[in-house]
Amino acid sequence: MKKRLFTPGPTPIPESVLLKMAEPIIHHRNPEFREVAARVNKNLQYLFQTEQPVLTLTSSGTGGVESTFVSLFSPGDTIISCNGGKFGERWVNMPRIFGITVVELSVPWGSVPTEEQLLPLLKKYPETKAVYLTHSETSTGAATDIKTLAQVIRRNSNALVCVDGITAIGAHEFRFDEWGIDVCVTGSQKGLMIPPGLAFVALSQRAIAALEHSAIPKFYFDLRKALKSYKEDDTPWTPAISLIIGVDDALQKIREEGIENIWKRHERLAASVRAGVQAAGLKLFSNFPSYAVTPVWLPENIQWKKFNSLLKGKYGITVAGGQGAFKEKIFRISHLGYYDELDMVTVISALELTLNECGFSLTLGAGVAAVLHSLQSK
Ligand SMILES: *Cc1c(COP(=O)(O)O)cnc(C)c1O
């Protein structure tokens, strides 16, 4: 059986990247590695659409976001953190551990924060040092309008605009410089198409200035150290060398396809999956569709365990389950990273067969037809 992964991290890895990472390891303090790091640094700027530094940390995405909390703020600083799901919740709880005062903007799961909700908070807390936003909330498949909210923040406060772009970078349009973003984090096992283990942190000049005033204790995640090494295409600690070699290849692929084409591909694939699941008779979870992942309500009389074991055991397809209150109630199909049109046909056909075997009444092929029509029309 051929195994196929449709989860929003880890995501499938291109064959050429796998081969590169299998080559004998090189040492990181020599010119051979510096050359790779220099190219990675340049191409990361392209990915984030910025002229500013994009730091590479050896950690998962969560560590990347932690590095921003401990490096930018001091105990007692106030930030606004938007929470519409599992990851937004994390960015409310984590900064509190470091003594940061967090004003929470909470929205129901599946929904996204709006200008009307954010503006009064910016006025009420003029001392706010930053606003944290999750671009694509992976637990709910809801995408926030970062461009608009960044404008609202820049016009009405001095707060840094900080974005969890972990499943948005490489799926959604994102322009760090043009949109006035100060901080954006992504992880390697999402849109970058390599295994877990690297985090990437883009910093504006305003964010870089803030690094100097931070009084939260830190060592490994001190972005001042990472920035100093970055200027010499180096890292302060031993980096995950093989992953950096992998991401070098992945970023070259991204450059070849072109970032705007990649955004369009994700939009097109996401639309086809939405058309497919609805034509199969299922309901979408969010009205603000992420181009990275599509959460779908599991029909009431179908058990998640049975559904998932059939999908995985019989068809080799791994999707993600629901999180938090939606565990066993929704499932999530990822189309983030290394996917093409026919992958969408595959996942929807396996979904239809599985639903059919679970006793759900549907016309086999209706979902697949909707995928094909959707792909053809865009
Ligand atoms: C995956 C993910 C994270 C967490 O990243 P880890 O690599 O698991 O630490 C954070 N935010 C979002 C939106 C994610 O999708």
The ligand as an SDF file (V2000), in Angstrom:
LIG
                    3D

 15 15  0  0  0  0  0  0  0  0999 V2000
    2.3130   23.6520   13.6780 C   0  0  0  0  0  0  0  0  0  0  0  0
    1.9270   24.9920   14.1950 C   0  0  0  0  0  0  0  0  0  0  0  0
    2.5520   25.5650   15.3140 C   0  0  0  0  0  0  0  0  0  0  0  0
    3.4850   24.8200   16.1950 C   0  0  0  0  0  0  0  0  0  0  0  0
    4.6100   24.4500   15.6030 O   0  0  0  0  0  0  0  0  0  0  0  0
    5.4850   23.2260   16.1690 P   0  0  0  0  0  0  0  0  0  0  0  0
    6.4280   23.0820   15.0460 O   0  0  0  0  0  0  0  0  0  0  0  0
    4.5650   22.0600   16.3760 O   0  0  0  0  0  0  0  0  0  0  0  0
    6.1090   23.6830   17.4180 O   0  0  0  0  0  0  0  0  0  0  0  0
    2.2090   26.8490   15.6750 C   0  0  0  0  0  0  0  0  0  0  0  0
    1.2890   27.5550   15.0010 N   0  0  0  0  0  0  0  0  0  0  0  0
    0.6460   27.0400   13.9470 C   0  0  0  0  0  0  0  0  0  0  0  0
   -0.3650   27.8830   13.2530 C   0  0  0  0  0  0  0  0  0  0  0  0
    0.9540   25.7550   13.5100 C   0  0  0  0  0  0  0  0  0  0  0  0
    0.3160   25.2350   12.4570 O   0  0  0  0  0  0  0  0  0  0  0  0
  1  2  1  0
  2  3  1  0
  2 14  2  0
  3  4  1  0
  3 10  2  0
  4  5  1  0
  5  6  1  0
  6  7  2  0
  6  8  1  0
  6  9  1  0
 10 11  1  0
 11 12  2  0
 12 13  1  0
 12 14  1  0
 14 15  1  0
M  END
$$$$
